[in-house]
Amino acid sequence: TQDGFVARLDQQGKVLWAKQIGGGGHDIAHRLVVGPQGSMRVLGRFHESISLGAETLRTSSAAGASFMVHLDETGALSKAKKIADGRVYIYDAVFDAGGTLHAVGTMADEIVVGGKDVPARHLEDAFFMQIDPSGTISAARVMGGIWDDYAYGIALGPNGEAVVVGEYRERMVLGQHTLTSVGAGDGFVWRLR
């Protein structure tokens, strides 16, 4: 098995604390976002189940699931939450001033928002989602074409609008815009309001 970890180091590189994130399967912590008042969100993937403090997250999907862990600046766990079952991969995330997490990635399955499924349209599609301070997905948008599409990065503009970058092949629909690639695959920049 493989486990993820998160550690805090001082300016000289001395480890102040370290936490294991894992269970019986292949588990990865691949993104750390520091938010208001030093709170942290660790994003990653797990298979089967992971135990984090008193919380155990489980998935029945053979593809695993995405998770988010809330830690304070001392490394104390305040919450762990499964974001989505299946092939939903979060590649980047950023906090806004109100503590909402804006995240992007790629998906081949679905995200559930307010009890409604938001499925991938084709093979693998890029997505944008908002996760409120309680850890609930409050909004999600899927963007893509007939081939695999990926959203790799996100930033927030001065007015709070999200700017997403990624990659697509052949043709991609972004809201009312359709992009056609010049080569086998091209990059995109998309500003969301």
N, C-alpha and C positions, 0 to 999 in steps of 0.2 A: 504494500500500500504506500501511498504518498500523502503527506499532510502539508497544509499551508501553515504559515506563521506570520505574526506581526511583532515587531520589536521597536522599542524607542531607545535612541542613542543620544548621549549628550554631545556637546560640540567637539570633544576629544575622541569620540567614537566608543566611549564606554557604554555598555548595555545597561540601561536603567530598569527595563522590564521586557519580558518576552512572553508571548502567548501562543500556544499551539491551536490550530484550527484544523480539525480532522476527525475522521471516524474510520470505519473499516474499509472504505473504498479509496478511489483516487480523488483527492481533495486538493484544491488550489485556492490560494488567496492571491489575486492578481492585480488589484487596484485598491489604493488607499487614498481617501479624500478627507482633508481636514476642513472642518466647518467652523461655524460660530462658536466662540468660547473654547476653542481647542478640541471640541468633540470630533470623533473620527468615525468614518464608515469604511469598513473593509468589505470589498466585493469579490466574489469568487464563485467557484463551482464545487459541487460535491456529488458523490455517488452513494447510493444506499442511504446512509444516515450520518449525521455529525452531532456530537454533543458539545454544547457550548454553555458552560456553567450549568444552570438547572434546566436549560432548554435543549431539546433534541429535535432536530429537523430531519424529516424523512422524505424520500421520493421513491415512487414505484417505477419511474421511468428508467429504462435501460441506458438512456442518454445522460442521466443525471439531472441536476437542477442548479439554478443560480441562487446565491444567498447574499444577504447583507448583514453585517454585524455592527452594532453600535457600541463604541468604546468611549470612555472619557479620557482625559489627558493622562490619567494615572494607569490606564490599561484596564480599568474595571468595566466589565461587560454590563450594559444596561438592557440590551435587547438583541435577539438574533431572529432573522426572518427569512423564510424562503420567498424568493422573488417570483420564480417561474419554474415549472417542471419542463424537462425536455431540452431541446437545443435552442437555448436563449443565452447568448454570450454578451456580457456587458464589457465593452472595451475602454470606455472613458466616462468620467462623471465630474460634475462641478456643482458646488452649492451656490444658491443665490442668497441675497441678504436676509431673506425670511426663513432660511433653513431648509428650503425645498431642494432636493437633489435632482439635477437634470442629467440623464444618462443616455448613452448611445451604444449601439452594438449591432449584432446581426442575429437573426432568428430563422429557424426553419419550422418552428412549432407555433405556439401562441402565447400571448400575454393576456391575463385577465384584469380588466379595469372595471371596477364597480359591478362585478358579477357578470360582465359581458366579455366574451372572447374576442380578442383582436388577433386574428391569425396572420401568418405569413401568406403572401399572395402566390409566390412561386417557389423556387428551390430554396434559396436563402435570401432574405430581404434585410435591408438596413432598418433600424428603428430608432426612435427618440421616445423617451419616457420621462415622466416627472414622478418622483417619489416624495410624498409629503413627510414632515418631521416625525410622524408616527410610524413610518415605514410602509405606508400603503401607496400603491401605484394609483395616482390620481388622473393621469392622462397618458396616452400613448399614440404614436403615429407610425405607420409602416410606410416605407418608401422603397420602391424597387421596380425592376423590370422582369424580363423572363429568365434572366440568368442570375448568378450569385451577386449580391450587392452588400457592401460593408460600410458601416459608419465607424470610423476609428477615433475621431476627436471631436470635442465640443468646447466652446468658450461662450461666455455671456457678454453681450455688448453693453454699452453704457446705459441703455434704456431697458436692460433685462432680456432683450431678445437673444435667442440661442442661434449660434452659428455652428454648423455641423460640417465636417469634412469626411470624405471617404472615397470609395472606389466602386465602379460599376462596369459592366460589360454590355456592349452593344447599345442598349436603350434603357433609360431610367426615367420614371415619372416622379417628380417632386412637386406635389401640390398641383398647380396649374402649369408647371413647366415640364417639358419633355426634353431630355438630353440624349443626343446620339453620339456614340463614341467614334473617334477618328481611327483608332487602332483597335486592338483586341480588347483593351480595357482603358478607361480614363478615370481621372479623379473628379470629384465634384466639391463644390462649396455651396451650402444651402443655408439661407437665413430664414428662421422661423419667427413668426410673430405670435 
